Amino acid sequence: MGVRIKRRNPDLLKDIVKNARNIDGRTLRVGVMEDGEIGMIAHVHEYGCDIRVTDKMRAYLSAVKGIHLKKSTTVIRIPERSFIRAGFNEHEAGWRQKASELINEAVTGNVPVDTMFDMLGLELAGKIQEFARDLKSPPNSSATKMLKGSSNPLVDTGRMIGAIKHEVD
């Protein structure tokens, strides 16, 4: 008695190779890709920043914002509040599992490659947005709370968190 093997899709191996080639060399980037004010604010929060206090700044903060710095204050420290790197790390296991599943679906032709990248990008961008929205530490200074009217360190207008997006190259 012989064994007979019937292939349902005789071109499956060719499709797998073709789809794998469509994935190879492509890049998924997630974060704040904007330049200008939003990009600068995101960078400052992600890595922290020291701002040298000038006489002009001291006068502005006092007259316009009602913030009176001590004469001994020469630097304003904005602490690192990594939301992109820490948000990625927080959700890495789940994201890697999702990526593995979707790559398998894309390679076998069940999901278009571009759709796979978009699904992964949207998933990760959403997780990083949630992480940034929920971040509480380090807290805002009392002066920042007064200026913003809230204590959530990374949420003011919502523009920075809304700028967390994905791009596929």
N, C-alpha and C positions, 0 to 999 in steps of 0.2 A: 504494500500500500504506500503510495507516495503522498507527499504534502504539497498542496498547491497554495501559493501565496498570490493573493489578488491585491494589487495596489489601487486604492480608490482614486488617488490623484497621482498619475505617473510623473507629473512635472513638479511634485512637491519639493524635491531636492533642489531643482533649478530655482524654484520660487524662494526657497530659504536662502540660497546663495545670493540671489538678486536683492532680496530684502535686507540681508545682512550688509551688503555693500552700500545700500542706501542709508544705513545707520552709521557706517564706518566714517570717521572723520568729522562728523557733525558735532556741534557743541550746543549744550543747553546752559544758558546763563540765567540766574535768578538774582534779583536784587533791585537796587535803585540805579537805573541806567541814565537818569537825567543829569545834565550838567546844571550849572547855575545854582540858584539859592537852595532848591530842594536837594540836589546832589551834595552840596556843601554841608547842609544840615545833617543829612544822613551820614556823611563821612565823619563829622564831628561826634555824633552820637556813637557810631560804631567803634571809633578808636579813642575818643576823648580829645581834649584840647586845652592848652594853656593860653590864656589871652592876657597879654601885658596891659596893665592899666595905665592909661595916659592921663595927663591933667584934663585934656579935652573930654575924655570918656568919663572921668570922675565928675566933672561939671555937668555933663549931660545927664548922667544917672541921677544926680542930686536934683537938678532943676526940673527935668522933664518926667522922670520916673519916680521920684521920691525915695530913691535908694541912696543912702549915705554911707559910703565906704570909709573904713578906718584909713587914716593916713598911712598906716603900716601895710595896707593891702596893696601889693604891687602886681599880683597875678590873680586872675579869676580862673579857677580850674573847673572845666566841664568834664565830669568823669566819664570813663568809657561805659557805654551801655550797649554792648554788642547785641544787636538784635538779628543781624543777618547770619553771622557765624554761629552764635549761640542758638538761634532758632533752627538753623540747619542741623546742628549737632543734637538738639533736643528731639528732633523727629527723624533722625538719620535711619534708624532701624526700620521704621515703617515705610519711609520713603524708598529705601533700598529694596524692600520686599515688593512694593508696588512697581518699582522700575523693573525688577526681574520678571514679574508677571506680564507687564506690558511689552517688554522687549520680546518675550516669548510669543506673545500674540502678534506683534509686528513682524517678527521673523517668519512665522508660519502663515502670514498673510491675512490674519483675522482682523487686524487693525492697521490702517494705513500708517506708514512711518511718521508722516507729519502730524497725524492725529496723536500718535503715541507721545511725541515730544511735547505737543501742546498739553496733553493730559497731565504729563509729569510736571511740566512747568507751572500749570495752574494749581496743581495740588501743592507743590512746594511753596509757591508764592503765597498761597492762602495760609499755609501753616506758619510761615514767617510773619505774615501780617498779624495773625492771632497772637503769636509770641510777642511781637512788638507792642500790641495793644494791651496785653496782660502784664508786661514787665513793670515791676514796682521798685526795683533796686538797681543802683543807688537812687534814693528819692531825690526829688527836686529840692533845691535850697529854699529857704523861706522867702527870699527875694524873688525867685522864679515863680513860686506858688502865687505870690502877690501879683506879679505881672500877668501870669497866665489865667489865674482864677481857678486853677485846678492843681492837683498833686500828681497826676499821671505823667511820669517822666517823658514818654515819647509821644504823647497825644496832645496836640494843641488844636490845629485846624483840621487834622486828618490828611493833609496833603502828602506828607512824607510816607505815611503808611499806605496810602492809596497809590503812591508811586512805585511800590514794590511790584515788579512785573517779571515776566520771563521773555527771553529772546532765544531763538534757535538760529544758529549759523550753519 
